[in-house]
């Protein structure tokens, strides 16, 4: 696998990592940590992405930790942070990791300039000084040291709450930084919820984000057996918290498309993602649609919302034999198909 631009820049600075015990975190999706392990004393990866954790767990040269919070005991003296797209997620990762590993921990930050990595110096200021050492491939590379004790970290302080009254349901939504619909409600989801029929049986909320769609479905259809899934540990933690505060029940599964799921379902329902980091990314949704027949019961139904410009109807027709547009507005369309 070729390295991202950010990893290519980090690879120019290997001397920073010589004989260091490195924790790699943030917005990365390549195998650069395995190369880093040839220079560093040890390499641990912390990722909130189930798919990346699954891929990297097969590499013996690195230790991979998946979750919303790094809770393992680890001997770390250097952090390599790949700057995430969401500024609030960068703040979250810095606060969590520096609270855990504390003063004298060195940090390198790398990221694409368009991701906002230039704000790293200002964001790191409460912990110490961060200095830019390299700039190439439209990326920047910084080095610094945590000189001041970081405040104690409590994940509960990082949830944002907002009220939601939609499709007859009154809810409180709770979400962590970096999660879709963090602190606001998506209009595509609104159209989907206003369109959904009465639901029965086993229902999957695919790409659940903060649990908005699932919480409304469970409120309005209390007898359904609901499973919510997402590739992001931050999303799963947010959905669990949304269900807790609204006293709802569901099953929560971190997965990469269907990798950790057990069908069959009566309904596959989704506002599917099409952004991965800074990239537009359709592969997960294409796989979700293509494999739907294997995870639907006979007469089971796929219902998704998507930007109208996305070419999903032909994919749905190829997978399930038909595709009906059951609602649309000037931006979004609701597509449905039965097995």
C-alpha positions as CSV (number, residue, x, y, z in Angstrom):
1,X,0.0,0.0,0.0
2,X,1.4,3.4,-0.9
3,X,1.8,5.9,1.9
4,X,-0.4,9.0,2.4
5,X,1.2,12.4,1.8
6,X,1.4,12.9,5.6
7,X,3.2,9.5,6.1
8,X,5.6,10.4,3.3
9,X,6.5,13.6,5.2
10,X,6.8,11.7,8.5
11,X,9.1,9.2,6.8
12,X,11.5,12.1,6.1
13,X,11.9,12.7,9.8
14,X,12.7,9.2,11.1
15,X,15.5,10.5,13.3
16,X,12.9,11.9,15.7
17,X,11.7,8.4,16.4
18,X,15.0,6.5,16.9
19,X,14.8,4.1,19.8
20,X,11.7,5.8,21.0
21,X,8.5,4.1,22.4
22,X,6.0,5.6,19.9
23,X,2.2,5.8,20.1
24,X,0.7,6.6,16.7
25,X,-2.8,8.1,16.7
26,X,-5.2,10.2,14.6
27,X,-6.2,10.3,11.0
28,X,-4.1,7.6,9.3
29,X,-5.0,4.6,7.1
30,X,-1.7,3.2,5.8
31,X,1.0,0.8,7.0
32,X,3.7,3.5,7.8
33,X,3.7,2.4,11.5
34,X,5.3,-1.0,10.4
35,X,8.2,0.9,8.7
36,X,8.4,3.1,11.8
37,X,8.9,0.0,14.0
38,X,12.2,-0.6,12.3
39,X,13.5,2.7,13.7
40,X,11.6,3.0,17.0
41,X,12.0,0.9,20.0
42,X,8.3,0.0,19.9
43,X,5.2,1.2,18.1
44,X,1.7,1.2,19.4
45,X,-1.3,2.3,17.3
46,X,-4.3,3.9,18.8
47,X,-7.2,4.1,16.4
48,X,-10.9,4.8,16.6
49,X,-11.4,3.2,13.2
50,X,-12.4,-0.5,13.4
51,X,-11.4,-1.2,9.8
52,X,-7.9,0.2,10.3
53,X,-7.5,-1.6,13.6
54,X,-8.6,-4.9,11.9
55,X,-6.0,-4.4,9.1
56,X,-3.2,-3.5,11.4
57,X,-3.8,-6.2,14.0
58,X,-2.3,-8.7,11.5
59,X,1.1,-6.9,11.7
60,X,3.2,-8.4,14.5
61,X,5.7,-5.5,14.5
62,X,3.1,-3.1,16.0
63,X,0.5,-3.3,18.8
64,X,-2.9,-2.0,17.8
65,X,-5.5,-0.6,20.3
66,X,-9.0,0.2,19.1
67,X,-11.5,2.2,21.1
68,X,-13.0,5.6,21.9
69,X,-10.4,6.1,24.7
70,X,-6.9,4.7,25.1
71,X,-7.3,2.8,28.3
72,X,-4.4,0.3,28.2
73,X,-1.3,0.6,30.3
74,X,1.6,1.4,28.0
75,X,5.2,2.6,28.2
76,X,5.2,5.6,25.8
77,X,7.6,8.5,25.4
78,X,6.7,9.8,22.0
79,X,3.3,10.5,20.3
80,X,3.0,10.7,16.5
81,X,-0.4,12.4,15.9
82,X,-1.9,12.5,12.4
83,X,-4.0,15.6,12.4
84,X,-7.8,14.7,12.0
85,X,-10.2,16.6,9.8
86,X,-12.3,17.8,12.8
87,X,-10.6,20.3,15.0
88,X,-12.6,19.2,18.0
89,X,-11.3,15.6,17.5
90,X,-7.7,16.9,17.5
91,X,-8.5,18.7,20.8
92,X,-10.0,15.5,22.2
93,X,-7.0,13.3,21.2
94,X,-4.5,15.7,22.6
95,X,-6.4,16.1,25.9
96,X,-6.8,12.3,26.3
97,X,-3.2,11.2,25.3
98,X,-1.4,14.0,27.2
99,X,-3.4,13.4,30.3
100,X,-2.4,9.8,30.2
101,X,1.3,10.1,29.3
102,X,2.0,13.5,30.8
103,X,5.0,15.8,31.1
104,X,8.2,15.0,29.3
105,X,6.3,13.1,26.6
106,X,7.5,14.3,23.2
107,X,5.0,14.7,20.3
108,X,5.2,14.9,16.6
109,X,2.2,16.2,14.6
110,X,1.8,15.7,10.9
111,X,-1.1,16.4,8.6
112,X,-2.3,18.0,5.4
113,X,-2.5,21.8,5.5
114,X,-6.1,21.7,4.3
115,X,-7.0,19.7,7.4
116,X,-6.1,22.6,9.6
117,X,-2.8,21.2,10.9
118,X,-1.4,24.8,11.0
119,X,-3.6,25.3,14.1
120,X,-1.6,22.6,16.0
121,X,0.9,25.1,17.5
122,X,-1.9,27.2,19.1
123,X,-3.8,24.2,20.2
124,X,-0.7,22.6,21.8
125,X,0.3,25.9,23.6
126,X,-1.3,24.9,27.0
127,X,0.9,21.9,27.1
128,X,4.2,23.3,25.7
129,X,5.8,24.7,22.6
130,X,5.3,23.1,19.2
131,X,7.8,23.9,16.4
132,X,7.4,23.3,12.7
133,X,10.3,21.3,11.2
134,X,9.2,20.3,7.8
135,X,6.7,21.2,5.0
136,X,6.3,19.1,1.9
137,X,3.5,17.6,-0.2
138,X,1.1,20.2,1.1
139,X,1.7,18.8,4.6
140,X,3.4,20.1,7.7
141,X,5.4,18.3,10.4
142,X,5.8,19.7,14.0
143,X,7.8,18.6,17.0
144,X,7.2,19.5,20.7
145,X,7.3,18.3,24.3
146,X,4.6,18.3,26.9
147,X,6.2,20.5,29.6
148,X,3.1,21.2,31.7
149,X,0.8,18.7,33.4
150,X,-2.4,18.1,31.4
151,X,-5.8,18.2,33.2
152,X,-7.3,14.9,34.2
153,X,-9.3,13.5,31.3
154,X,-12.9,12.4,31.6
155,X,-14.7,11.3,28.4
156,X,-18.0,12.4,29.8
157,X,-16.8,16.0,29.6
158,X,-16.5,15.7,25.8
159,X,-20.1,14.7,25.0
160,X,-22.1,17.5,23.3
161,X,-25.9,17.3,23.9
162,X,-28.7,18.7,21.8
163,X,-32.5,18.2,21.9
164,X,-34.3,16.7,18.9
165,X,-38.0,16.6,18.1
166,X,-38.5,14.7,14.9
167,X,-41.0,12.2,13.5
168,X,-42.9,12.3,16.7
169,X,-39.9,11.5,18.9
170,X,-38.5,13.9,21.6
171,X,-34.9,12.9,22.3
172,X,-31.6,14.1,23.7
173,X,-28.7,13.4,21.3
174,X,-25.2,12.9,22.8
175,X,-22.1,12.9,20.6
176,X,-18.3,13.0,20.8
177,X,-16.0,15.1,18.6
178,X,-15.5,13.7,15.1
179,X,-18.9,11.9,15.0
180,X,-21.4,12.6,12.2
181,X,-24.2,15.0,13.4
182,X,-21.9,16.1,16.3
183,X,-24.1,18.8,17.9
184,X,-26.4,19.3,14.9
185,X,-29.1,17.3,13.0
186,X,-28.5,16.3,9.4
187,X,-31.3,17.1,6.9
188,X,-30.9,13.9,5.0
189,X,-31.6,11.9,8.2
190,X,-34.7,14.1,8.8
191,X,-36.1,13.2,5.4
192,X,-35.4,9.5,6.0
193,X,-37.1,9.6,9.4
194,X,-40.1,11.4,8.0
195,X,-40.4,8.7,5.3
196,X,-39.8,5.5,7.2
197,X,-42.7,3.0,7.4
198,X,-43.7,1.2,10.6
199,X,-40.9,-1.2,11.4
200,X,-41.0,-4.8,12.8
201,X,-38.5,-7.6,13.4
202,X,-34.8,-7.2,13.3
203,X,-33.5,-3.8,12.2
204,X,-30.0,-2.6,11.4
205,X,-29.0,1.1,11.6
206,X,-25.9,1.0,9.4
207,X,-23.4,3.9,10.0
208,X,-25.2,4.9,13.1
209,X,-23.2,8.0,14.0
210,X,-24.5,9.5,17.3
211,X,-27.5,7.1,17.1
212,X,-30.1,9.7,15.9
213,X,-31.8,7.5,13.3
214,X,-31.7,4.4,15.6
215,X,-33.1,6.3,18.6
216,X,-36.0,7.6,16.6
217,X,-36.7,4.2,15.1
218,X,-36.6,2.5,18.6
219,X,-38.8,5.2,20.1
220,X,-41.5,4.9,17.4
221,X,-41.2,1.1,17.1
222,X,-40.4,-0.1,20.6
223,X,-40.8,-3.8,19.7
224,X,-38.1,-4.0,17.1
225,X,-34.8,-5.8,17.7
226,X,-32.4,-2.9,16.9
227,X,-28.7,-3.2,16.2
228,X,-26.6,-0.1,15.5
229,X,-23.2,-0.3,13.9
230,X,-20.4,2.0,12.8
231,X,-16.8,1.8,11.9
232,X,-16.0,4.5,14.5
233,X,-15.5,3.8,18.2
234,X,-16.4,7.4,18.8
235,X,-19.7,6.9,17.0
236,X,-20.5,3.7,18.9
237,X,-19.7,5.4,22.3
238,X,-21.9,8.3,21.2
239,X,-24.8,6.1,20.2
240,X,-24.6,4.1,23.4
241,X,-24.7,7.4,25.4
242,X,-27.7,8.6,23.3
243,X,-29.6,5.4,24.1
244,X,-28.6,5.6,27.8
245,X,-29.9,9.1,28.4
246,X,-33.1,8.4,26.5
247,X,-33.6,5.0,28.3
248,X,-33.7,3.1,25.1
249,X,-32.3,-0.4,24.4
250,X,-30.3,-1.6,21.4
251,X,-27.2,-3.6,20.5
252,X,-24.1,-1.7,19.4
253,X,-21.4,-3.2,17.1
254,X,-18.2,-1.8,15.8
255,X,-17.7,-3.1,12.3
256,X,-16.2,-2.5,8.8
257,X,-19.3,-2.9,6.6
258,X,-20.6,-6.4,7.5
259,X,-17.4,-7.8,9.0
260,X,-18.7,-8.1,12.5
261,X,-22.4,-8.5,11.8
262,X,-24.6,-11.6,11.9
263,X,-27.7,-11.5,9.7
264,X,-30.3,-11.8,8.6
265,X,-32.2,-8.6,9.2
266,X,-35.8,-7.5,8.2
267,X,-34.6,-4.0,7.5
268,X,-31.2,-2.4,6.5
269,X,-31.6,1.3,7.1
270,X,-28.9,3.9,6.6
271,X,-27.8,7.4,6.0
272,X,-24.5,6.0,4.6
273,X,-21.2,7.8,4.9
274,X,-19.4,9.0,1.8
275,X,-16.5,10.8,3.4
276,X,-13.5,9.2,4.9
277,X,-11.3,11.8,6.5
278,X,-10.7,14.5,3.8
279,X,-11.6,12.1,0.9
280,X,-14.8,11.3,-0.7
281,X,-15.2,7.6,-0.3
282,X,-17.9,5.4,-1.7
283,X,-16.5,1.9,-1.2
284,X,-18.1,1.1,2.1
285,X,-21.6,2.1,0.9
286,X,-21.1,0.2,-2.4
287,X,-20.1,-2.9,-0.4
288,X,-23.1,-2.4,2.0
289,X,-25.5,-2.3,-1.0
290,X,-23.8,-5.2,-3.0
291,X,-23.9,-7.6,0.0
292,X,-27.3,-6.6,1.2
293,X,-29.1,-9.7,-0.1
294,X,-26.8,-11.9,2.1
295,X,-28.0,-10.0,5.2
296,X,-31.7,-9.6,4.4
297,X,-34.5,-12.0,5.1
298,X,-36.8,-12.9,2.3
299,X,-39.0,-9.8,1.7
300,X,-36.6,-7.8,3.8
301,X,-36.1,-4.2,2.8
302,X,-33.1,-1.9,2.2
303,X,-33.9,1.8,2.8
304,X,-31.2,4.5,2.5
305,X,-31.0,8.3,2.1
306,X,-28.4,9.8,-0.1
307,X,-27.4,13.0,-1.9
308,X,-29.4,12.9,-5.1
309,X,-26.3,13.3,-7.3
310,X,-24.8,10.0,-6.0
311,X,-25.4,7.1,-8.4
312,X,-26.8,4.6,-6.0
313,X,-30.0,3.4,-7.8
314,X,-28.1,1.3,-10.4
315,X,-26.1,-0.3,-7.6
316,X,-29.3,-1.1,-5.7
317,X,-30.9,-2.5,-8.8
318,X,-27.9,-4.7,-9.5
319,X,-28.0,-6.0,-6.0
320,X,-31.7,-6.4,-5.3
321,X,-33.3,-6.3,-8.7
322,X,-35.2,-3.0,-8.3
323,X,-34.9,0.4,-6.7
324,X,-37.8,2.8,-5.8
325,X,-37.4,6.4,-5.0
326,X,-40.0,6.8,-2.2
327,X,-39.2,10.5,-1.3
328,X,-37.0,13.3,-2.4
329,X,-36.3,17.0,-2.0
330,X,-33.9,19.4,-3.7
331,X,-30.9,17.7,-2.2
332,X,-31.7,14.2,-0.9
333,X,-33.4,11.1,-2.2
334,X,-34.8,8.1,-0.2
335,X,-34.2,4.8,-2.0
336,X,-35.9,1.5,-1.1
337,X,-35.7,-2.1,-2.4
338,X,-37.0,-5.5,-1.3
339,X,-35.2,-8.8,-1.4
